[in-house]
């Protein structure tokens, strides 16, 4: 699992722990688990996402 910072430095940042993320239509989905059996743990409207930064 990796920590991702959404919109860091833009006043409404959020950190999510997920295995990976994908843009799906008008959303950015953050997933837990392998790609073949993963579950969405957070869905954010893509128009609300300015940046996504991986935090090590």
C-alpha distance matrix in Angstrom:
0.0 3.8 6.9 9.7 13.2 15.6 19.3 19.1 22.7 24.2 25.0 22.6 19.1 16.1 12.5 9.8 6.2 5.2 4.6 8.0 11.2 14.8 18.2 20.1 23.7 24.1 20.5 17.0 14.6 10.9 9.6 7.6 8.6 10.5 12.8 15.8 14.8 12.3 13.1 13.4 12.1 13.9 16.8 18.5 21.9 21.7 24.9 23.2 20.6 22.0 19.0 15.3 14.1 10.9 10.9 10.4
3.8 0.0 3.8 6.4 10.0 12.7 16.1 15.7 19.3 21.0 22.0 19.9 16.3 13.7 10.1 8.2 5.4 5.4 5.8 7.6 10.3 14.0 17.1 19.5 22.9 22.9 19.4 15.8 14.2 10.6 10.5 9.8 11.5 13.0 14.6 18.0 17.4 14.6 15.0 14.5 13.0 13.7 16.2 17.2 20.4 19.9 22.8 21.0 18.0 19.0 15.8 12.1 10.5 7.2 7.2 7.3
6.9 3.8 0.0 3.8 6.7 9.8 13.1 12.4 15.9 17.6 18.4 16.4 12.7 10.2 6.6 5.6 4.4 6.5 8.5 9.5 11.0 14.7 17.1 19.7 22.8 22.1 18.7 15.1 14.0 10.6 11.7 11.6 14.1 16.1 17.2 20.7 19.9 16.7 16.4 15.0 12.9 12.7 15.2 15.6 18.8 18.4 20.9 18.7 15.8 16.7 13.6 10.2 8.5 6.1 5.3 7.0
9.7 6.4 3.8 0.0 3.8 6.3 9.7 9.6 13.4 14.7 15.9 13.9 10.3 8.3 5.6 5.3 6.2 7.4 9.5 9.0 9.2 12.5 14.4 17.3 20.0 19.1 15.8 12.2 12.0 9.3 11.4 12.6 15.3 17.0 17.3 21.0 20.5 17.1 16.6 14.5 12.7 11.5 13.2 12.9 15.8 15.0 17.4 15.2 12.2 12.9 9.9 6.4 5.5 4.6 5.7 8.8
13.2 10.0 6.7 3.8 0.0 3.8 6.5 5.9 9.7 11.0 12.2 10.5 6.8 5.7 4.4 6.6 8.9 10.8 13.2 12.4 11.8 14.5 15.6 18.6 20.7 19.2 16.2 13.0 13.5 11.6 14.4 15.8 18.8 20.6 20.7 24.3 23.8 20.2 19.3 16.7 14.6 12.7 13.9 12.6 15.2 14.4 16.0 13.4 10.5 10.7 8.0 5.7 5.1 6.3 6.8 10.5
15.6 12.7 9.8 6.3 3.8 0.0 3.8 5.7 9.2 9.2 10.6 8.4 5.4 5.2 6.1 7.8 10.9 12.1 14.6 13.1 11.4 13.3 13.5 16.3 18.0 16.0 13.2 10.5 11.9 10.9 14.3 16.5 19.7 21.5 21.0 24.4 24.0 20.4 19.0 16.0 14.2 11.4 11.7 9.6 11.7 11.0 12.3 9.6 6.8 7.5 5.8 4.6 6.5 9.0 10.3 14.1
19.3 16.1 13.1 9.7 6.5 3.8 0.0 3.8 6.3 5.5 7.7 6.5 4.7 6.9 9.0 11.4 14.6 15.9 18.3 16.6 14.6 15.9 15.4 18.2 19.3 16.8 14.7 12.7 14.8 14.4 18.0 20.3 23.5 25.1 24.4 27.9 27.6 24.0 22.6 19.3 17.7 14.6 14.2 11.4 12.5 11.4 11.5 8.6 6.3 5.4 4.8 6.2 8.0 11.3 12.5 16.3
19.1 15.7 12.4 9.6 5.9 5.7 3.8 0.0 3.8 5.6 7.5 7.5 4.9 7.3 8.7 11.8 14.7 16.6 19.0 17.8 16.5 18.4 18.4 21.4 22.8 20.5 18.3 15.8 17.5 16.4 19.7 21.5 24.6 26.3 26.0 29.6 29.3 25.7 24.5 21.5 19.5 16.8 17.1 14.7 16.2 15.1 15.3 12.4 10.0 8.6 6.9 7.6 7.6 10.5 10.7 14.4
22.7 19.3 15.9 13.4 9.7 9.2 6.3 3.8 0.0 3.8 5.8 7.7 6.7 10.0 11.9 15.3 18.3 20.4 22.8 21.5 20.1 21.8 21.5 24.5 25.4 22.9 21.0 18.9 20.9 20.1 23.4 25.2 28.4 30.1 29.8 33.4 33.1 29.4 28.1 25.0 22.9 20.1 20.2 17.4 18.4 17.4 16.8 13.9 12.1 10.0 9.3 11.0 10.9 13.9 13.7 17.2
24.2 21.0 17.6 14.7 11.0 9.2 5.5 5.6 3.8 0.0 3.8 5.7 6.4 10.1 12.9 15.9 19.3 21.1 23.7 22.1 20.1 21.3 20.4 23.0 23.5 20.6 19.0 17.6 19.9 19.8 23.4 25.6 28.9 30.6 30.0 33.4 33.1 29.4 27.8 24.4 22.5 19.3 18.8 15.6 16.0 15.2 14.0 11.0 10.1 8.1 8.9 11.4 12.5 15.8 16.3 19.9
25.0 22.0 18.4 15.9 12.2 10.6 7.7 7.5 5.8 3.8 0.0 3.8 6.0 9.5 12.8 16.0 19.5 21.8 24.8 23.6 21.8 23.2 22.4 24.7 25.2 22.1 20.3 19.1 21.0 20.7 24.2 26.1 29.6 31.7 31.4 34.7 33.9 30.2 28.2 24.8 22.5 19.3 19.1 16.1 16.9 16.9 15.7 12.2 12.1 11.1 12.0 13.9 14.8 17.8 17.7 21.2
22.6 19.9 16.4 13.9 10.5 8.4 6.5 7.5 7.7 5.7 3.8 0.0 3.8 6.7 10.3 13.2 16.9 19.0 22.1 21.0 19.1 20.5 19.8 21.8 22.5 19.4 17.3 16.2 17.8 17.5 21.0 23.0 26.6 28.8 28.4 31.6 30.7 26.9 24.7 21.3 18.9 15.7 15.6 12.7 13.8 14.4 13.7 9.9 10.0 10.2 11.1 12.4 13.9 16.6 16.7 20.4
19.1 16.3 12.7 10.3 6.8 5.4 4.7 4.9 6.7 6.4 6.0 3.8 0.0 3.8 7.0 10.1 13.6 15.8 18.9 18.0 16.5 18.4 18.3 20.7 21.9 19.3 16.8 14.8 16.1 15.2 18.5 20.2 23.7 25.9 25.8 29.1 28.2 24.5 22.6 19.4 17.0 14.1 14.6 12.2 14.0 14.2 14.3 10.7 9.6 9.7 9.3 9.6 10.6 13.0 13.0 16.6
16.1 13.7 10.2 8.3 5.7 5.2 6.9 7.3 10.0 10.1 9.5 6.7 3.8 0.0 3.8 6.6 10.2 12.7 16.0 15.6 14.4 16.8 17.3 19.4 21.1 18.9 15.8 13.5 13.9 12.5 15.5 16.9 20.5 22.9 23.1 26.3 25.1 21.3 19.4 16.4 13.6 11.1 12.4 10.8 13.6 14.2 15.2 11.7 10.5 11.6 10.7 9.7 10.5 12.0 11.8 15.2
12.5 10.1 6.6 5.6 4.4 6.1 9.0 8.7 11.9 12.9 12.8 10.3 7.0 3.8 0.0 3.8 6.9 9.7 13.0 13.2 12.9 15.9 17.2 19.5 21.8 20.1 16.7 13.9 13.5 11.1 13.6 14.4 17.8 20.3 20.9 24.1 23.0 19.3 17.7 15.2 12.4 10.7 12.8 12.2 15.4 15.8 17.5 14.4 12.5 13.6 11.7 9.5 9.3 9.6 9.0 12.1
9.8 8.2 5.6 5.3 6.6 7.8 11.4 11.8 15.3 15.9 16.0 13.2 10.1 6.6 3.8 0.0 3.8 6.3 9.9 10.3 10.3 13.6 15.4 17.3 20.1 18.9 15.2 12.2 10.9 8.0 10.0 10.6 14.1 16.8 17.4 20.6 19.2 15.6 14.0 11.8 8.9 8.0 10.7 11.2 14.7 15.3 17.7 15.1 13.2 15.0 13.0 10.2 10.5 9.9 9.9 12.4
6.2 5.4 4.4 6.2 8.9 10.9 14.6 14.7 18.3 19.3 19.5 16.9 13.6 10.2 6.9 3.8 0.0 3.8 7.2 8.9 10.3 14.0 16.5 18.4 21.5 21.0 17.2 14.0 12.0 8.4 8.9 8.4 11.4 14.1 15.5 18.6 17.1 13.7 12.8 11.5 9.0 9.5 12.7 13.9 17.5 17.9 20.7 18.4 16.2 18.0 15.6 12.2 11.7 9.9 9.6 11.1
5.2 5.4 6.5 7.4 10.8 12.1 15.9 16.6 20.4 21.1 21.8 19.0 15.8 12.7 9.7 6.3 3.8 0.0 3.8 5.6 7.5 11.1 14.1 15.8 19.2 19.3 15.6 12.3 9.8 6.0 5.5 5.3 8.2 10.6 11.7 14.9 13.7 10.3 10.0 9.1 7.6 8.8 11.6 13.4 16.9 17.0 20.2 18.6 16.3 18.3 15.9 12.3 12.4 10.4 11.3 12.4
4.6 5.8 8.5 9.5 13.2 14.6 18.3 19.0 22.8 23.7 24.8 22.1 18.9 16.0 13.0 9.9 7.2 3.8 0.0 3.8 7.2 10.6 14.1 15.8 19.5 20.2 16.8 13.4 10.9 7.5 5.8 5.1 6.3 7.6 8.9 12.3 11.8 8.9 10.0 10.2 10.0 11.5 13.8 15.8 18.8 18.5 22.0 20.9 18.2 20.0 17.4 13.7 13.5 11.0 12.4 12.8
8.0 7.6 9.5 9.0 12.4 13.1 16.6 17.8 21.5 22.1 23.6 21.0 18.0 15.6 13.2 10.3 8.9 5.6 3.8 0.0 3.8 7.0 10.6 12.7 16.3 17.1 14.0 10.5 8.6 6.0 5.5 7.1 8.5 8.8 8.5 12.2 12.5 9.5 10.6 9.8 10.4 11.0 12.2 13.7 16.4 15.5 19.0 18.4 15.6 17.4 14.9 11.4 11.9 10.1 12.6 13.7
11.2 10.3 11.0 9.2 11.8 11.4 14.6 16.5 20.1 20.1 21.8 19.1 16.5 14.4 12.9 10.3 10.3 7.5 7.2 3.8 0.0 3.8 7.0 9.3 12.8 13.4 10.3 6.8 5.5 4.3 5.8 9.0 11.0 11.4 10.0 13.4 13.9 10.7 10.9 9.0 9.9 9.3 9.5 10.6 12.8 11.8 15.4 15.1 12.5 14.6 12.7 9.7 11.4 10.8 13.8 15.7
14.8 14.0 14.7 12.5 14.5 13.3 15.9 18.4 21.8 21.3 23.2 20.5 18.4 16.8 15.9 13.6 14.0 11.1 10.6 7.0 3.8 0.0 3.8 6.1 9.5 10.8 8.4 5.7 5.5 6.7 8.2 11.7 13.2 12.9 10.4 13.5 14.5 11.8 12.1 10.1 12.0 11.0 9.9 10.7 11.8 10.4 14.1 14.7 12.4 14.6 13.4 11.2 13.5 13.6 16.9 19.0
18.2 17.1 17.1 14.4 15.6 13.5 15.4 18.4 21.5 20.4 22.4 19.8 18.3 17.3 17.2 15.4 16.5 14.1 14.1 10.6 7.0 3.8 0.0 3.8 6.3 7.3 5.8 4.4 6.3 9.0 11.1 14.8 16.6 16.5 13.7 16.3 17.4 14.7 14.4 11.9 13.8 11.9 9.7 9.5 9.5 7.5 11.1 12.5 10.7 13.1 12.8 11.6 14.7 15.7 19.1 21.6
20.1 19.5 19.7 17.3 18.6 16.3 18.2 21.4 24.5 23.0 24.7 21.8 20.7 19.4 19.5 17.3 18.4 15.8 15.8 12.7 9.3 6.1 3.8 0.0 3.8 6.1 5.2 5.9 6.7 10.1 11.7 15.3 16.9 16.8 13.7 15.6 16.4 14.1 13.5 11.2 13.7 12.2 9.4 10.1 9.6 8.8 12.1 13.9 13.0 15.9 16.1 15.1 18.2 19.0 22.2 24.7
23.7 22.9 22.8 20.0 20.7 18.0 19.3 22.8 25.4 23.5 25.2 22.5 21.9 21.1 21.8 20.1 21.5 19.2 19.5 16.3 12.8 9.5 6.3 3.8 0.0 3.8 5.6 8.0 9.7 13.4 15.3 19.0 20.6 20.5 17.4 18.9 19.8 17.6 16.8 14.3 16.6 14.6 11.3 11.1 9.3 8.4 10.9 13.4 13.4 16.1 17.2 16.9 20.3 21.7 25.0 27.7
24.1 22.9 22.1 19.1 19.2 16.0 16.8 20.5 22.9 20.6 22.1 19.4 19.3 18.9 20.1 18.9 21.0 19.3 20.2 17.1 13.4 10.8 7.3 6.1 3.8 0.0 3.8 7.2 9.8 13.4 16.0 19.7 22.0 22.4 19.6 21.5 21.9 19.3 17.9 14.8 16.4 13.7 10.0 8.7 6.0 5.5 7.5 10.1 10.7 13.6 15.3 15.6 19.3 21.2 24.2 27.2
20.5 19.4 18.7 15.8 16.2 13.2 14.7 18.3 21.0 19.0 20.3 17.3 16.8 15.8 16.7 15.2 17.2 15.6 16.8 14.0 10.3 8.4 5.8 5.2 5.6 3.8 0.0 3.8 6.2 9.7 12.5 16.2 18.7 19.5 17.1 19.3 19.4 16.4 14.7 11.4 12.7 9.9 6.4 5.5 4.4 4.7 8.0 9.1 9.2 12.6 13.6 13.2 16.8 18.3 21.1 24.1
17.0 15.8 15.1 12.2 13.0 10.5 12.7 15.8 18.9 17.6 19.1 16.2 14.8 13.5 13.9 12.2 14.0 12.3 13.4 10.5 6.8 5.7 4.4 5.9 8.0 7.2 3.8 0.0 3.8 6.7 9.9 13.5 16.2 17.0 14.9 17.6 17.8 14.5 13.3 10.0 10.9 8.3 5.8 5.3 6.2 5.5 9.3 9.5 8.1 11.3 11.3 10.1 13.4 14.6 17.5 20.4
14.6 14.2 14.0 12.0 13.5 11.9 14.8 17.5 20.9 19.9 21.0 17.8 16.1 13.9 13.5 10.9 12.0 9.8 10.9 8.6 5.5 5.5 6.3 6.7 9.7 9.8 6.2 3.8 0.0 3.8 6.4 10.1 12.7 13.9 12.1 14.7 14.3 10.9 9.5 6.2 7.6 5.9 4.6 6.5 8.7 9.1 12.8 12.5 11.3 14.5 13.9 11.8 14.5 14.8 17.4 19.9
10.9 10.6 10.6 9.3 11.6 10.9 14.4 16.4 20.1 19.8 20.7 17.5 15.2 12.5 11.1 8.0 8.4 6.0 7.5 6.0 4.3 6.7 9.0 10.1 13.4 13.4 9.7 6.7 3.8 0.0 3.8 7.1 10.2 11.9 11.1 14.1 13.3 9.6 8.4 5.7 5.8 5.2 6.4 8.5 11.5 11.8 15.3 14.4 12.5 15.3 13.9 11.0 12.9 12.4 14.6 16.7
9.6 10.5 11.7 11.4 14.4 14.3 18.0 19.7 23.4 23.4 24.2 21.0 18.5 15.5 13.6 10.0 8.9 5.5 5.8 5.5 5.8 8.2 11.1 11.7 15.3 16.0 12.5 9.9 6.4 3.8 0.0 3.8 6.5 8.4 8.1 10.9 9.8 6.0 5.5 4.5 5.6 7.3 9.1 11.9 14.8 15.2 18.9 18.1 16.3 19.0 17.4 14.2 15.5 14.2 16.1 17.5
7.6 9.8 11.6 12.6 15.8 16.5 20.3 21.5 25.2 25.6 26.1 23.0 20.2 16.9 14.4 10.6 8.4 5.3 5.1 7.1 9.0 11.7 14.8 15.3 19.0 19.7 16.2 13.5 10.1 7.1 3.8 0.0 3.8 7.0 8.4 10.7 8.8 5.5 5.5 6.5 6.5 9.4 12.1 15.0 18.2 18.8 22.4 21.3 19.4 22.0 20.0 16.6 17.2 15.2 16.4 17.1
8.6 11.5 14.1 15.3 18.8 19.7 23.5 24.6 28.4 28.9 29.6 26.6 23.7 20.5 17.8 14.1 11.4 8.2 6.3 8.5 11.0 13.2 16.6 16.9 20.6 22.0 18.7 16.2 12.7 10.2 6.5 3.8 0.0 3.8 6.4 8.2 6.3 4.4 6.6 9.0 9.9 13.0 15.3 18.3 21.3 21.6 25.3 24.5 22.5 24.9 22.8 19.3 19.6 17.3 18.5 18.5
10.5 13.0 16.1 17.0 20.6 21.5 25.1 26.3 30.1 30.6 31.7 28.8 25.9 22.9 20.3 16.8 14.1 10.6 7.6 8.8 11.4 12.9 16.5 16.8 20.5 22.4 19.5 17.0 13.9 11.9 8.4 7.0 3.8 0.0 3.8 5.5 5.5 5.2 8.7 11.2 12.9 15.5 17.2 20.0 22.6 22.5 26.2 25.9 23.7 25.9 23.7 20.2 20.5 18.1 19.8 19.6
12.8 14.6 17.2 17.3 20.7 21.0 24.4 26.0 29.8 30.0 31.4 28.4 25.8 23.1 20.9 17.4 15.5 11.7 8.9 8.5 10.0 10.4 13.7 13.7 17.4 19.6 17.1 14.9 12.1 11.1 8.1 8.4 6.4 3.8 0.0 3.8 5.6 5.2 8.6 10.5 13.1 15.1 15.9 18.6 20.7 20.3 24.1 24.3 22.2 24.5 22.6 19.4 20.2 18.4 20.7 21.0
15.8 18.0 20.7 21.0 24.3 24.4 27.9 29.6 33.4 33.4 34.7 31.6 29.1 26.3 24.1 20.6 18.6 14.9 12.3 12.2 13.4 13.5 16.3 15.6 18.9 21.5 19.3 17.6 14.7 14.1 10.9 10.7 8.2 5.5 3.8 0.0 3.8 6.0 9.4 12.1 15.0 17.3 18.1 21.1 23.0 22.9 26.7 27.1 25.3 27.8 26.1 23.0 24.0 22.2 24.3 24.6
14.8 17.4 19.9 20.5 23.8 24.0 27.6 29.3 33.1 33.1 33.9 30.7 28.2 25.1 23.0 19.2 17.1 13.7 11.8 12.5 13.9 14.5 17.4 16.4 19.8 21.9 19.4 17.8 14.3 13.3 9.8 8.8 6.3 5.5 5.6 3.8 0.0 3.8 6.9 10.2 12.8 15.7 17.0 20.4 22.7 23.1 26.9 26.9 25.3 28.1 26.5 23.3 24.3 22.4 24.2 24.5
12.3 14.6 16.7 17.1 20.2 20.4 24.0 25.7 29.4 29.4 30.2 26.9 24.5 21.3 19.3 15.6 13.7 10.3 8.9 9.5 10.7 11.8 14.7 14.1 17.6 19.3 16.4 14.5 10.9 9.6 6.0 5.5 4.4 5.2 5.2 6.0 3.8 0.0 3.8 6.8 9.2 12.0 13.5 16.8 19.4 19.9 23.7 23.4 21.8 24.6 23.1 19.9 21.0 19.3 21.1 21.7
13.1 15.0 16.4 16.6 19.3 19.0 22.6 24.5 28.1 27.8 28.2 24.7 22.6 19.4 17.7 14.0 12.8 10.0 10.0 10.6 10.9 12.1 14.4 13.5 16.8 17.9 14.7 13.3 9.5 8.4 5.5 5.5 6.6 8.7 8.6 9.4 6.9 3.8 0.0 3.8 6.2 9.2 10.9 14.5 17.2 18.5 22.0 21.4 20.4 23.5 22.3 19.4 20.8 19.6 21.1 22.3
13.4 14.5 15.0 14.5 16.7 16.0 19.3 21.5 25.0 24.4 24.8 21.3 19.4 16.4 15.2 11.8 11.5 9.1 10.2 9.8 9.0 10.1 11.9 11.2 14.3 14.8 11.4 10.0 6.2 5.7 4.5 6.5 9.0 11.2 10.5 12.1 10.2 6.8 3.8 0.0 3.8 5.7 7.1 10.7 13.5 14.9 18.4 17.7 16.8 20.1 19.3 16.7 18.5 17.9 19.6 21.3
12.1 13.0 12.9 12.7 14.6 14.2 17.7 19.5 22.9 22.5 22.5 18.9 17.0 13.6 12.4 8.9 9.0 7.6 10.0 10.4 9.9 12.0 13.8 13.7 16.6 16.4 12.7 10.9 7.6 5.8 5.6 6.5 9.9 12.9 13.1 15.0 12.8 9.2 6.2 3.8 0.0 3.8 7.0 10.3 13.7 15.4 18.6 17.1 16.3 19.4 18.4 15.8 17.3 16.6 17.8 19.6
13.9 13.7 12.7 11.5 12.7 11.4 14.6 16.8 20.1 19.3 19.3 15.7 14.1 11.1 10.7 8.0 9.5 8.8 11.5 11.0 9.3 11.0 11.9 12.2 14.6 13.7 9.9 8.3 5.9 5.2 7.3 9.4 13.0 15.5 15.1 17.3 15.7 12.0 9.2 5.7 3.8 0.0 3.8 6.6 10.2 12.1 15.0 13.3 12.7 16.1 15.5 13.4 15.5 15.6 17.0 19.5
16.8 16.2 15.2 13.2 13.9 11.7 14.2 17.1 20.2 18.8 19.1 15.6 14.6 12.4 12.8 10.7 12.7 11.6 13.8 12.2 9.5 9.9 9.7 9.4 11.3 10.0 6.4 5.8 4.6 6.4 9.1 12.1 15.3 17.2 15.9 18.1 17.0 13.5 10.9 7.1 7.0 3.8 0.0 3.8 6.8 9.0 11.9 10.9 10.8 14.5 14.7 13.3 16.1 16.9 18.9 21.7
18.5 17.2 15.6 12.9 12.6 9.6 11.4 14.7 17.4 15.6 16.1 12.7 12.2 10.8 12.2 11.2 13.9 13.4 15.8 13.7 10.6 10.7 9.5 10.1 11.1 8.7 5.5 5.3 6.5 8.5 11.9 15.0 18.3 20.0 18.6 21.1 20.4 16.8 14.5 10.7 10.3 6.6 3.8 0.0 3.8 6.1 8.5 7.1 7.4 11.1 12.0 11.4 14.7 16.3 18.4 21.6
21.9 20.4 18.8 15.8 15.2 11.7 12.5 16.2 18.4 16.0 16.9 13.8 14.0 13.6 15.4 14.7 17.5 16.9 18.8 16.4 12.8 11.8 9.5 9.6 9.3 6.0 4.4 6.2 8.7 11.5 14.8 18.2 21.3 22.6 20.7 23.0 22.7 19.4 17.2 13.5 13.7 10.2 6.8 3.8 0.0 3.8 5.5 5.5 7.1 10.7 12.6 12.9 16.6 18.7 21.1 24.4
21.7 19.9 18.4 15.0 14.4 11.0 11.4 15.1 17.4 15.2 16.9 14.4 14.2 14.2 15.8 15.3 17.9 17.0 18.5 15.5 11.8 10.4 7.5 8.8 8.4 5.5 4.7 5.5 9.1 11.8 15.2 18.8 21.6 22.5 20.3 22.9 23.1 19.9 18.5 14.9 15.4 12.1 9.0 6.1 3.8 0.0 3.8 5.3 5.2 8.3 10.2 10.9 14.7 17.1 19.9 23.3
24.9 22.8 20.9 17.4 16.0 12.3 11.5 15.3 16.8 14.0 15.7 13.7 14.3 15.2 17.5 17.7 20.7 20.2 22.0 19.0 15.4 14.1 11.1 12.1 10.9 7.5 8.0 9.3 12.8 15.3 18.9 22.4 25.3 26.2 24.1 26.7 26.9 23.7 22.0 18.4 18.6 15.0 11.9 8.5 5.5 3.8 0.0 3.8 5.6 7.8 10.8 12.6 16.4 19.3 21.9 25.4
23.2 21.0 18.7 15.2 13.4 9.6 8.6 12.4 13.9 11.0 12.2 9.9 10.7 11.7 14.4 15.1 18.4 18.6 20.9 18.4 15.1 14.7 12.5 13.9 13.4 10.1 9.1 9.5 12.5 14.4 18.1 21.3 24.5 25.9 24.3 27.1 26.9 23.4 21.4 17.7 17.1 13.3 10.9 7.1 5.5 5.3 3.8 0.0 3.8 6.5 9.4 11.1 14.7 17.6 19.7 23.4
20.6 18.0 15.8 12.2 10.5 6.8 6.3 10.0 12.1 10.1 12.1 10.0 9.6 10.5 12.5 13.2 16.2 16.3 18.2 15.6 12.5 12.4 10.7 13.0 13.4 10.7 9.2 8.1 11.3 12.5 16.3 19.4 22.5 23.7 22.2 25.3 25.3 21.8 20.4 16.8 16.3 12.7 10.8 7.4 7.1 5.2 5.6 3.8 0.0 3.8 5.8 7.4 11.0 14.1 16.4 20.1
22.0 19.0 16.7 12.9 10.7 7.5 5.4 8.6 10.0 8.1 11.1 10.2 9.7 11.6 13.6 15.0 18.0 18.3 20.0 17.4 14.6 14.6 13.1 15.9 16.1 13.6 12.6 11.3 14.5 15.3 19.0 22.0 24.9 25.9 24.5 27.8 28.1 24.6 23.5 20.1 19.4 16.1 14.5 11.1 10.7 8.3 7.8 6.5 3.8 0.0 3.8 7.1 10.2 13.7 16.0 19.7
19.0 15.8 13.6 9.9 8.0 5.8 4.8 6.9 9.3 8.9 12.0 11.1 9.3 10.7 11.7 13.0 15.6 15.9 17.4 14.9 12.7 13.4 12.8 16.1 17.2 15.3 13.6 11.3 13.9 13.9 17.4 20.0 22.8 23.7 22.6 26.1 26.5 23.1 22.3 19.3 18.4 15.5 14.7 12.0 12.6 10.2 10.8 9.4 5.8 3.8 0.0 3.8 6.4 10.1 12.5 16.0
15.3 12.1 10.2 6.4 5.7 4.6 6.2 7.6 11.0 11.4 13.9 12.4 9.6 9.7 9.5 10.2 12.2 12.3 13.7 11.4 9.7 11.2 11.6 15.1 16.9 15.6 13.2 10.1 11.8 11.0 14.2 16.6 19.3 20.2 19.4 23.0 23.3 19.9 19.4 16.7 15.8 13.4 13.3 11.4 12.9 10.9 12.6 11.1 7.4 7.1 3.8 0.0 3.8 6.8 9.6 13.0
14.1 10.5 8.5 5.5 5.1 6.5 8.0 7.6 10.9 12.5 14.8 13.9 10.6 10.5 9.3 10.5 11.7 12.4 13.5 11.9 11.4 13.5 14.7 18.2 20.3 19.3 16.8 13.4 14.5 12.9 15.5 17.2 19.6 20.5 20.2 24.0 24.3 21.0 20.8 18.5 17.3 15.5 16.1 14.7 16.6 14.7 16.4 14.7 11.0 10.2 6.4 3.8 0.0 3.8 6.3 9.7
10.9 7.2 6.1 4.6 6.3 9.0 11.3 10.5 13.9 15.8 17.8 16.6 13.0 12.0 9.6 9.9 9.9 10.4 11.0 10.1 10.8 13.6 15.7 19.0 21.7 21.2 18.3 14.6 14.8 12.4 14.2 15.2 17.3 18.1 18.4 22.2 22.4 19.3 19.6 17.9 16.6 15.6 16.9 16.3 18.7 17.1 19.3 17.6 14.1 13.7 10.1 6.8 3.8 0.0 3.8 6.5
10.9 7.2 5.3 5.7 6.8 10.3 12.5 10.7 13.7 16.3 17.7 16.7 13.0 11.8 9.0 9.9 9.6 11.3 12.4 12.6 13.8 16.9 19.1 22.2 25.0 24.2 21.1 17.5 17.4 14.6 16.1 16.4 18.5 19.8 20.7 24.3 24.2 21.1 21.1 19.6 17.8 17.0 18.9 18.4 21.1 19.9 21.9 19.7 16.4 16.0 12.5 9.6 6.3 3.8 0.0 3.8
10.4 7.3 7.0 8.8 10.5 14.1 16.3 14.4 17.2 19.9 21.2 20.4 16.6 15.2 12.1 12.4 11.1 12.4 12.8 13.7 15.7 19.0 21.6 24.7 27.7 27.2 24.1 20.4 19.9 16.7 17.5 17.1 18.5 19.6 21.0 24.6 24.5 21.7 22.3 21.3 19.6 19.5 21.7 21.6 24.4 23.3 25.4 23.4 20.1 19.7 16.0 13.0 9.7 6.5 3.8 0.0
